[in-house]
Amino acid sequence: MDPFADTLGRLRETFRSGRTRTVEFRVSQLEALGRFLRENKTLLQEALARDLHKSAFESEVSEISISEVEIKRALRNLRAWMKDEKVPRNLATQLDSAFIRKEPFGLVLIIAPWNYPINLTLVPLVGALAAGNCVVLKPSEISKSVEKVLAEELPRYLDQNCFAVVLGGPEETGQLLENKFDYIFFTGSPRVGKVVMAAAAKHLTPLTLELGGKNPCYVDNDCDPQTVANRVVFFRYFNAGQTCVAPDYVLCSRETQERLLPAMQSAITQFYGEDPKASPDLGRIVGEKQFRRLQGLLRCGRVAIGGQSDETERYIAPTVLVDVQETEPVMQEEIFGPILPLVTVRGLDEAVDFITRREKPLALYAFSNNSQVVKRVMAATSSGGFCSNDGFMHMTLETLPFGGVGASGMGSYHGKFSFDTFSHHRACLLRGPGLEKIYAIRYPPYTPSKLRLLLLAMRTRCCSCTLL
Ligand code: NAD
């Protein structure tokens, strides 16, 4: 017995009716999503505080307002995004109309993680609804309070014949994935990404994988240590380090390490006070399992800053590790917590070698006063995104695609990229029934002159054509 059969059947039926395709319907759903955020803001902020001790500031910046902006952007641009895209034609199709039509895939599954449990469910949802799909949303079971709000409140706003929230952990999601979807959008770990991709392969379902990994952060000798420390500390300890694009480790010379350490200590004290545990601005680890894994990582290398932890509160102090070996767990797995190892290298060449020997990361950072150094790091490496002299600011721009490469994922979204991700780009050529005499040059019996004419007609773009 498939527990999801009724829900999925209902959504498929609605999609087949064509109701989700009209611009009016898409607008109504996006507006309803906006209302959900406005009317449940306090509930959502409280849920984020319970799950992750997320401050109202971080909740607003990285969860709620980012989703609201995405909705407003989609509403503002929807008609333009939906328009058929005219394309240049060759001589053979000059009298036809050629365009790309953006069509919804149909039934879309969105699977989300717990670290930004509103942003990473609603931002993909905006793209899926804007593109005219029916959607099954599977929030993370680990961020329980947010999951509850999404399950209880969100369906009251969206059309329940087109949208459903499905709850559960690995087992239920595995069962859900046995069903056929028309598109899957997964955000989570590379390990589960492989499970999802294997399930999608059974139905030949296209998918986006937004995964994680270890994001390197190269710090050149030519830099102002306090500026670098402020920025690295802010982006590493934001959301208690539970951010897929956070700098995962720093690569620098021993000399730069010695200058960075006091600057980092000073930044941590300035941001979170003498006792970071008492700071209302520092998050907590989401669950016991994640807490214990991070506690284990504190034993790698040598603690230079922080290192304290308290299981009753799932608190881990903003920590910096030094003298870390490449073979230690902290350099083998994505850290995903408030721990930052500094790894020393002799110079830029060794740093580039270190980065390129590993899987391609989701984000890569390079700090230097010398723009040539930044350009060199960018040219010699590959990553989903890149930002110089700062943390994950690149992902705040919806004009840039957000996504990974290689082991950090495939596909991208945000802004129009989301709309395009959730749309099939249908190649359309509209030709009339006439002109049979001209088109007859294609038909057998084949002759060398017919071949010459046909090849010419297929190659020549009408705009550059001098024959007509
Ligand atoms: P996860 O892979 O454990 O879980 C993600 C989702 O998959 C959850 O909804 C979970 O219920 C489901 N799931 C878990 N095990 C499953 C299984 N065996 N079969 C089917 N579904 C399963 O990830 P997480 O711990 O929630 O999040 C942390 C990871 O997500 C990190 O690796 C992080 O880098 C990554 N992440 C990536 C991005 C991005 O945008 N690229 C954003 C946030 C987090």
Boltz pocket constraint, residues with backbone or C-beta under 6 A from the ligand:
constraints:
  - pocket:
      binder: B
      contacts: [[A, 111], [A, 112], [A, 113], [A, 114], [A, 115], [A, 116], [A, 120], [A, 138], [A, 139], [A, 140], [A, 141], [A, 142], [A, 168], [A, 169], [A, 170], [A, 171], [A, 173], [A, 174], [A, 187], [A, 188], [A, 189], [A, 190], [A, 191], [A, 192], [A, 193], [A, 195], [A, 196], [A, 209], [A, 210], [A, 211], [A, 212], [A, 213], [A, 243], [A, 244], [A, 334], [A, 336], [A, 362], [A, 404], [A, 408], [A, 409]]
      max_distance: 6.0
